[in-house]
Amino acid sequence: MFDWKTREAQDEFDSGCKQALTLVFIENQEIEQVYEPETALVRGTAFPNLDKPFCPGGMKI
């Protein structure tokens, strides 16, 4: 029986409960086109399909 008021009981419980804080899923992508190095530096990415505009405050409709 656990006494949750003691640190030892909490440590004993926590030792068997290792869980990931996050999970990541990344699909495989094929490289179709890349920017020239100078353009990539300015745009912040080498991949045109990942080049998304930054709109402070959200997009205006």
PDB file of N, CA, C and O in Angstrom:
ATOM      1  N   MET A   1       0.846  -1.184   0.000  1.00  0.00           N
ATOM      2  CA  MET A   1       0.000   0.000   0.000  1.00  0.00           C
ATOM      3  C   MET A   1       0.890   1.246   0.000  1.00  0.00           C
ATOM      4  O   MET A   1       1.868   1.338   0.743  1.00  0.00           O
ATOM      5  N   PHE A   2       0.519   2.199  -0.857  1.00  0.00           N
ATOM      6  CA  PHE A   2       1.309   3.425  -0.986  1.00  0.00           C
ATOM      7  C   PHE A   2       0.769   4.522  -0.083  1.00  0.00           C
ATOM      8  O   PHE A   2      -0.439   4.684   0.088  1.00  0.00           O
ATOM      9  N   ASP A   3       1.703   5.267   0.485  1.00  0.00           N
ATOM     10  CA  ASP A   3       1.355   6.494   1.196  1.00  0.00           C
ATOM     11  C   ASP A   3       1.832   7.632   0.307  1.00  0.00           C
ATOM     12  O   ASP A   3       3.022   7.947   0.293  1.00  0.00           O
ATOM     13  N   TRP A   4       0.924   8.251  -0.432  1.00  0.00           N
ATOM     14  CA  TRP A   4       1.282   9.265  -1.419  1.00  0.00           C
ATOM     15  C   TRP A   4       1.883  10.519  -0.804  1.00  0.00           C
ATOM     16  O   TRP A   4       2.361  11.392  -1.528  1.00  0.00           O
ATOM     17  N   LYS A   5       1.867  10.621   0.499  1.00  0.00           N
ATOM     18  CA  LYS A   5       2.433  11.798   1.155  1.00  0.00           C
ATOM     19  C   LYS A   5       3.941  11.696   1.321  1.00  0.00           C
ATOM     20  O   LYS A   5       4.592  12.681   1.669  1.00  0.00           O
ATOM     21  N   THR A   6       4.504  10.515   1.076  1.00  0.00           N
ATOM     22  CA  THR A   6       5.950  10.370   1.244  1.00  0.00           C
ATOM     23  C   THR A   6       6.636  10.368  -0.120  1.00  0.00           C
ATOM     24  O   THR A   6       6.091   9.857  -1.099  1.00  0.00           O
ATOM     25  N   ARG A   7       7.806  10.932  -0.173  1.00  0.00           N
ATOM     26  CA  ARG A   7       8.571  11.005  -1.408  1.00  0.00           C
ATOM     27  C   ARG A   7       8.993   9.611  -1.869  1.00  0.00           C
ATOM     28  O   ARG A   7       9.042   9.348  -3.070  1.00  0.00           O
ATOM     29  N   GLU A   8       9.294   8.722  -0.938  1.00  0.00           N
ATOM     30  CA  GLU A   8       9.713   7.368  -1.295  1.00  0.00           C
ATOM     31  C   GLU A   8       8.608   6.638  -2.046  1.00  0.00           C
ATOM     32  O   GLU A   8       8.886   5.930  -3.015  1.00  0.00           O
ATOM     33  N   ALA A   9       7.375   6.795  -1.622  1.00  0.00           N
ATOM     34  CA  ALA A   9       6.252   6.145  -2.298  1.00  0.00           C
ATOM     35  C   ALA A   9       6.101   6.701  -3.714  1.00  0.00           C
ATOM     36  O   ALA A   9       5.848   5.948  -4.655  1.00  0.00           O
ATOM     37  N   GLN A  10       6.252   7.995  -3.862  1.00  0.00           N
ATOM     38  CA  GLN A  10       6.143   8.608  -5.182  1.00  0.00           C
ATOM     39  C   GLN A  10       7.273   8.134  -6.094  1.00  0.00           C
ATOM     40  O   GLN A  10       7.037   7.839  -7.265  1.00  0.00           O
ATOM     41  N   ASP A  11       8.500   8.057  -5.569  1.00  0.00           N
ATOM     42  CA  ASP A  11       9.637   7.568  -6.351  1.00  0.00           C
ATOM     43  C   ASP A  11       9.423   6.122  -6.786  1.00  0.00           C
ATOM     44  O   ASP A  11       9.724   5.764  -7.925  1.00  0.00           O
ATOM     45  N   GLU A  12       8.905   5.292  -5.883  1.00  0.00           N
ATOM     46  CA  GLU A  12       8.659   3.890  -6.205  1.00  0.00           C
ATOM     47  C   GLU A  12       7.612   3.780  -7.320  1.00  0.00           C
ATOM     48  O   GLU A  12       7.752   2.946  -8.215  1.00  0.00           O
ATOM     49  N   PHE A  13       6.592   4.594  -7.275  1.00  0.00           N
ATOM     50  CA  PHE A  13       5.549   4.590  -8.305  1.00  0.00           C
ATOM     51  C   PHE A  13       6.101   5.109  -9.628  1.00  0.00           C
ATOM     52  O   PHE A  13       5.855   4.500 -10.669  1.00  0.00           O
ATOM     53  N   ASP A  14       6.839   6.215  -9.615  1.00  0.00           N
ATOM     54  CA  ASP A  14       7.370   6.828 -10.823  1.00  0.00           C
ATOM     55  C   ASP A  14       8.384   5.949 -11.541  1.00  0.00           C
ATOM     56  O   ASP A  14       8.512   6.034 -12.762  1.00  0.00           O
ATOM     57  N   SER A  15       9.104   5.109 -10.811  1.00  0.00           N
ATOM     58  CA  SER A  15      10.175   4.325 -11.426  1.00  0.00           C
ATOM     59  C   SER A  15       9.659   3.365 -12.489  1.00  0.00           C
ATOM     60  O   SER A  15      10.419   3.005 -13.388  1.00  0.00           O
ATOM     61  N   GLY A  16       8.428   2.943 -12.431  1.00  0.00           N
ATOM     62  CA  GLY A  16       7.877   2.028 -13.416  1.00  0.00           C
ATOM     63  C   GLY A  16       7.050   2.709 -14.479  1.00  0.00           C
ATOM     64  O   GLY A  16       6.453   2.026 -15.311  1.00  0.00           O
ATOM     65  N   CYS A  17       6.988   4.035 -14.486  1.00  0.00           N
ATOM     66  CA  CYS A  17       6.108   4.756 -15.404  1.00  0.00           C
ATOM     67  C   CYS A  17       6.890   5.711 -16.296  1.00  0.00           C
ATOM     68  O   CYS A  17       6.684   6.924 -16.247  1.00  0.00           O
ATOM     69  N   LYS A  18       7.763   5.177 -17.088  1.00  0.00           N
ATOM     70  CA  LYS A  18       8.530   6.029 -18.004  1.00  0.00           C
ATOM     71  C   LYS A  18       7.736   6.192 -19.295  1.00  0.00           C
ATOM     72  O   LYS A  18       7.476   5.213 -19.994  1.00  0.00           O
ATOM     73  N   GLN A  19       7.355   7.412 -19.609  1.00  0.00           N
ATOM     74  CA  GLN A  19       6.595   7.690 -20.816  1.00  0.00           C
ATOM     75  C   GLN A  19       7.225   8.855 -21.556  1.00  0.00           C
ATOM     76  O   GLN A  19       7.817   9.750 -20.952  1.00  0.00           O
ATOM     77  N   ALA A  20       7.089   8.826 -22.871  1.00  0.00           N
ATOM     78  CA  ALA A  20       7.595   9.923 -23.691  1.00  0.00           C
ATOM     79  C   ALA A  20       6.701  11.142 -23.509  1.00  0.00           C
ATOM     80  O   ALA A  20       5.485  11.014 -23.365  1.00  0.00           O
ATOM     81  N   LEU A  21       7.305  12.318 -23.515  1.00  0.00           N
ATOM     82  CA  LEU A  21       6.527  13.545 -23.428  1.00  0.00           C
ATOM     83  C   LEU A  21       5.866  13.874 -24.751  1.00  0.00           C
ATOM     84  O   LEU A  21       4.791  14.471 -24.781  1.00  0.00           O
ATOM     85  N   THR A  22       6.506  13.485 -25.850  1.00  0.00           N
ATOM     86  CA  THR A  22       5.955  13.764 -27.173  1.00  0.00           C
ATOM     87  C   THR A  22       6.244  12.586 -28.102  1.00  0.00           C
ATOM     88  O   THR A  22       7.125  11.767 -27.839  1.00  0.00           O
ATOM     89  N   LEU A  23       5.497  12.524 -29.171  1.00  0.00           N
ATOM     90  CA  LEU A  23       5.742  11.570 -30.241  1.00  0.00           C
ATOM     91  C   LEU A  23       5.851  12.363 -31.534  1.00  0.00           C
ATOM     92  O   LEU A  23       5.146  13.355 -31.723  1.00  0.00           O
ATOM     93  N   VAL A  24       6.726  11.931 -32.414  1.00  0.00           N
ATOM     94  CA  VAL A  24       6.952  12.642 -33.664  1.00  0.00           C
ATOM     95  C   VAL A  24       6.697  11.698 -34.829  1.00  0.00           C
ATOM     96  O   VAL A  24       7.137  10.548 -34.819  1.00  0.00           O
ATOM     97  N   PHE A  25       5.984  12.192 -35.831  1.00  0.00           N
ATOM     98  CA  PHE A  25       5.780  11.448 -37.067  1.00  0.00           C
ATOM     99  C   PHE A  25       6.209  12.331 -38.214  1.00  0.00           C
ATOM    100  O   PHE A  25       5.682  13.429 -38.390  1.00  0.00           O
ATOM    101  N   ILE A  26       7.160  11.862 -38.995  1.00  0.00           N
ATOM    102  CA  ILE A  26       7.645  12.625 -40.137  1.00  0.00           C
ATOM    103  C   ILE A  26       7.568  11.725 -41.363  1.00  0.00           C
ATOM    104  O   ILE A  26       8.191  10.664 -41.408  1.00  0.00           O
ATOM    105  N   GLU A  27       6.803  12.155 -42.347  1.00  0.00           N
ATOM    106  CA  GLU A  27       6.705  11.374 -43.576  1.00  0.00           C
ATOM    107  C   GLU A  27       7.981  11.518 -44.394  1.00  0.00           C
ATOM    108  O   GLU A  27       8.631  12.563 -44.380  1.00  0.00           O
ATOM    109  N   ASN A  28       8.324  10.455 -45.105  1.00  0.00           N
ATOM    110  CA  ASN A  28       9.455  10.544 -46.025  1.00  0.00           C
ATOM    111  C   ASN A  28       9.090  11.473 -47.163  1.00  0.00           C
ATOM    112  O   ASN A  28       7.983  11.401 -47.698  1.00  0.00           O
ATOM    113  N   GLN A  29      10.007  12.338 -47.533  1.00  0.00           N
ATOM    114  CA  GLN A  29       9.776  13.284 -48.619  1.00  0.00           C
ATOM    115  C   GLN A  29      10.909  13.158 -49.624  1.00  0.00           C
ATOM    116  O   GLN A  29      12.071  12.972 -49.263  1.00  0.00           O
ATOM    117  N   GLU A  30      10.543  13.264 -50.884  1.00  0.00           N
ATOM    118  CA  GLU A  30      11.554  13.253 -51.922  1.00  0.00           C
ATOM    119  C   GLU A  30      11.916  14.688 -52.272  1.00  0.00           C
ATOM    120  O   GLU A  30      11.046  15.555 -52.361  1.00  0.00           O
ATOM    121  N   ILE A  31      13.203  14.930 -52.470  1.00  0.00           N
ATOM    122  CA  ILE A  31      13.660  16.263 -52.837  1.00  0.00           C
ATOM    123  C   ILE A  31      13.412  16.462 -54.327  1.00  0.00           C
ATOM    124  O   ILE A  31      14.011  15.785 -55.163  1.00  0.00           O
ATOM    125  N   GLU A  32      12.530  17.391 -54.646  1.00  0.00           N
ATOM    126  CA  GLU A  32      12.203  17.650 -56.041  1.00  0.00           C
ATOM    127  C   GLU A  32      12.987  18.839 -56.584  1.00  0.00           C
ATOM    128  O   GLU A  32      13.467  18.815 -57.717  1.00  0.00           O
ATOM    129  N   GLN A  33      13.108  19.868 -55.769  1.00  0.00           N
ATOM    130  CA  GLN A  33      13.766  21.091 -56.213  1.00  0.00           C
ATOM    131  C   GLN A  33      14.356  21.773 -54.985  1.00  0.00           C
ATOM    132  O   GLN A  33      13.794  21.686 -53.893  1.00  0.00           O
ATOM    133  N   VAL A  34      15.479  22.446 -55.160  1.00  0.00           N
ATOM    134  CA  VAL A  34      16.070  23.228 -54.078  1.00  0.00           C
ATOM    135  C   VAL A  34      16.451  24.603 -54.610  1.00  0.00           C
ATOM    136  O   VAL A  34      16.767  24.771 -55.788  1.00  0.00           O
ATOM    137  N   TYR A  35      16.414  25.586 -53.704  1.00  0.00           N
ATOM    138  CA  TYR A  35      16.852  26.935 -54.065  1.00  0.00           C
ATOM    139  C   TYR A  35      18.369  26.979 -54.216  1.00  0.00           C
ATOM    140  O   TYR A  35      19.089  26.131 -53.688  1.00  0.00           O
ATOM    141  N   GLU A  36      18.829  27.970 -54.935  1.00  0.00           N
ATOM    142  CA  GLU A  36      20.262  28.269 -54.969  1.00  0.00           C
ATOM    143  C   GLU A  36      20.661  28.694 -53.541  1.00  0.00           C
ATOM    144  O   GLU A  36      19.825  29.229 -52.812  1.00  0.00           O
ATOM    145  N   PRO A  37      21.905  28.468 -53.135  1.00  0.00           N
ATOM    146  CA  PRO A  37      22.320  28.793 -51.764  1.00  0.00           C
ATOM    147  C   PRO A  37      22.007  30.225 -51.332  1.00  0.00           C
ATOM    148  O   PRO A  37      21.582  30.446 -50.198  1.00  0.00           O
ATOM    149  N   GLU A  38      22.210  31.202 -52.222  1.00  0.00           N
ATOM    150  CA  GLU A  38      21.955  32.603 -51.858  1.00  0.00           C
ATOM    151  C   GLU A  38      20.458  32.826 -51.583  1.00  0.00           C
ATOM    152  O   GLU A  38      20.095  33.522 -50.635  1.00  0.00           O
ATOM    153  N   THR A  39      19.603  32.236 -52.412  1.00  0.00           N
ATOM    154  CA  THR A  39      18.151  32.366 -52.225  1.00  0.00           C
ATOM    155  C   THR A  39      17.717  31.644 -50.959  1.00  0.00           C
ATOM    156  O   THR A  39      16.903  32.160 -50.193  1.00  0.00           O
ATOM    157  N   ALA A  40      18.257  30.457 -50.738  1.00  0.00           N
ATOM    158  CA  ALA A  40      17.907  29.678 -49.544  1.00  0.00           C
ATOM    159  C   ALA A  40      18.243  30.449 -48.273  1.00  0.00           C
ATOM    160  O   ALA A  40      17.480  30.411 -47.308  1.00  0.00           O
ATOM    161  N   LEU A  41      19.369  31.142 -48.263  1.00  0.00           N
ATOM    162  CA  LEU A  41      19.770  31.926 -47.091  1.00  0.00           C
ATOM    163  C   LEU A  41      18.766  33.045 -46.821  1.00  0.00           C
ATOM    164  O   LEU A  41      18.401  33.294 -45.672  1.00  0.00           O
ATOM    165  N   VAL A  42      18.327  33.712 -47.876  1.00  0.00           N
ATOM    166  CA  VAL A  42      17.362  34.807 -47.724  1.00  0.00           C
ATOM    167  C   VAL A  42      15.991  34.284 -47.317  1.00  0.00           C
ATOM    168  O   VAL A  42      15.333  34.880 -46.465  1.00  0.00           O
ATOM    169  N   ARG A  43      15.549  33.169 -47.918  1.00  0.00           N
ATOM    170  CA  ARG A  43      14.216  32.623 -47.674  1.00  0.00           C
ATOM    171  C   ARG A  43      14.129  31.827 -46.374  1.00  0.00           C
ATOM    172  O   ARG A  43      13.035  31.632 -45.844  1.00  0.00           O
ATOM    173  N   GLY A  44      15.263  31.365 -45.856  1.00  0.00           N
ATOM    174  CA  GLY A  44      15.262  30.609 -44.603  1.00  0.00           C
ATOM    175  C   GLY A  44      15.031  29.121 -44.795  1.00  0.00           C
ATOM    176  O   GLY A  44      14.887  28.388 -43.817  1.00  0.00           O
ATOM    177  N   THR A  45      14.993  28.664 -46.039  1.00  0.00           N
ATOM    178  CA  THR A  45      14.860  27.247 -46.346  1.00  0.00           C
ATOM    179  C   THR A  45      15.432  26.987 -47.728  1.00  0.00           C
ATOM    180  O   THR A  45      15.428  27.865 -48.592  1.00  0.00           O
ATOM    181  N   ALA A  46      15.921  25.774 -47.926  1.00  0.00           N
ATOM    182  CA  ALA A  46      16.437  25.398 -49.241  1.00  0.00           C
ATOM    183  C   ALA A  46      15.344  24.767 -50.105  1.00  0.00           C
ATOM    184  O   ALA A  46      15.551  24.526 -51.294  1.00  0.00           O
ATOM    185  N   PHE A  47      14.183  24.501 -49.508  1.00  0.00           N
ATOM    186  CA  PHE A  47      13.134  23.763 -50.194  1.00  0.00           C
ATOM    187  C   PHE A  47      11.926  24.646 -50.486  1.00  0.00           C
ATOM    188  O   PHE A  47      11.258  25.101 -49.558  1.00  0.00           O
ATOM    189  N   PRO A  48      11.636  24.894 -51.762  1.00  0.00           N
ATOM    190  CA  PRO A  48      10.498  25.753 -52.121  1.00  0.00           C
ATOM    191  C   PRO A  48       9.161  25.275 -51.560  1.00  0.00           C
ATOM    192  O   PRO A  48       8.313  26.099 -51.218  1.00  0.00           O
ATOM    193  N   ASN A  49       8.954  23.957 -51.458  1.00  0.00           N
ATOM    194  CA  ASN A  49       7.675  23.472 -50.935  1.00  0.00           C
ATOM    195  C   ASN A  49       7.518  23.712 -49.431  1.00  0.00           C
ATOM    196  O   ASN A  49       6.419  23.558 -48.898  1.00  0.00           O
ATOM    197  N   LEU A  50       8.593  24.086 -48.742  1.00  0.00           N
ATOM    198  CA  LEU A  50       8.504  24.444 -47.323  1.00  0.00           C
ATOM    199  C   LEU A  50       8.547  25.958 -47.109  1.00  0.00           C
ATOM    200  O   LEU A  50       8.503  26.426 -45.971  1.00  0.00           O
ATOM    201  N   ASP A  51       8.632  26.707 -48.180  1.00  0.00           N
ATOM    202  CA  ASP A  51       8.742  28.162 -48.113  1.00  0.00           C
ATOM    203  C   ASP A  51       7.350  28.768 -47.915  1.00  0.00           C
ATOM    204  O   ASP A  51       6.605  28.966 -48.875  1.00  0.00           O
ATOM    205  N   LYS A  52       7.021  29.049 -46.687  1.00  0.00           N
ATOM    206  CA  LYS A  52       5.694  29.604 -46.342  1.00  0.00           C
ATOM    207  C   LYS A  52       5.881  31.034 -45.836  1.00  0.00           C
ATOM    208  O   LYS A  52       6.825  31.320 -45.100  1.00  0.00           O
ATOM    209  N   PRO A  53       4.984  31.920 -46.232  1.00  0.00           N
ATOM    210  CA  PRO A  53       5.124  33.311 -45.787  1.00  0.00           C
ATOM    211  C   PRO A  53       4.855  33.458 -44.290  1.00  0.00           C
ATOM    212  O   PRO A  53       4.011  32.762 -43.725  1.00  0.00           O
ATOM    213  N   PHE A  54       5.580  34.367 -43.667  1.00  0.00           N
ATOM    214  CA  PHE A  54       5.340  34.685 -42.257  1.00  0.00           C
ATOM    215  C   PHE A  54       4.418  35.891 -42.214  1.00  0.00           C
ATOM    216  O   PHE A  54       4.747  36.954 -42.741  1.00  0.00           O
ATOM    217  N   CYS A  55       3.277  35.726 -41.594  1.00  0.00           N
ATOM    218  CA  CYS A  55       2.290  36.782 -41.509  1.00  0.00           C
ATOM    219  C   CYS A  55       2.054  37.141 -40.041  1.00  0.00           C
ATOM    220  O   CYS A  55       1.238  36.496 -39.381  1.00  0.00           O
ATOM    221  N   PRO A  56       2.744  38.149 -39.516  1.00  0.00           N
ATOM    222  CA  PRO A  56       2.526  38.523 -38.116  1.00  0.00           C
ATOM    223  C   PRO A  56       1.049  38.833 -37.874  1.00  0.00           C
ATOM    224  O   PRO A  56       0.431  39.589 -38.623  1.00  0.00           O
ATOM    225  N   GLY A  57       0.497  38.241 -36.823  1.00  0.00           N
ATOM    226  CA  GLY A  57      -0.905  38.470 -36.496  1.00  0.00           C
ATOM    227  C   GLY A  57      -1.866  37.614 -37.291  1.00  0.00           C
ATOM    228  O   GLY A  57      -3.079  37.774 -37.159  1.00  0.00           O
ATOM    229  N   GLY A  58      -1.361  36.707 -38.114  1.00  0.00           N
ATOM    230  CA  GLY A  58      -2.215  35.825 -38.908  1.00  0.00           C
ATOM    231  C   GLY A  58      -2.434  36.376 -40.297  1.00  0.00           C
ATOM    232  O   GLY A  58      -2.073  37.513 -40.601  1.00  0.00           O
ATOM    233  N   MET A  59      -3.028  35.554 -41.129  1.00  0.00           N
ATOM    234  CA  MET A  59      -3.262  35.960 -42.513  1.00  0.00           C
ATOM    235  C   MET A  59      -4.489  36.871 -42.576  1.00  0.00           C
ATOM    236  O   MET A  59      -5.481  36.645 -41.883  1.00  0.00           O
ATOM    237  N   LYS A  60      -4.408  37.870 -43.393  1.00  0.00           N
ATOM    238  CA  LYS A  60      -5.519  38.790 -43.605  1.00  0.00           C
ATOM    239  C   LYS A  60      -6.403  38.238 -44.716  1.00  0.00           C
ATOM    240  O   LYS A  60      -5.918  37.881 -45.790  1.00  0.00           O
ATOM    241  N   ILE A  61      -7.678  38.174 -44.454  1.00  0.00           N
ATOM    242  CA  ILE A  61      -8.616  37.640 -45.468  1.00  0.00           C
ATOM    243  C   ILE A  61      -9.348  38.785 -46.128  1.00  0.00           C
ATOM    244  O   ILE A  61     -10.180  38.561 -47.006  1.00  0.00           O
TER     245      ILE A  61
END
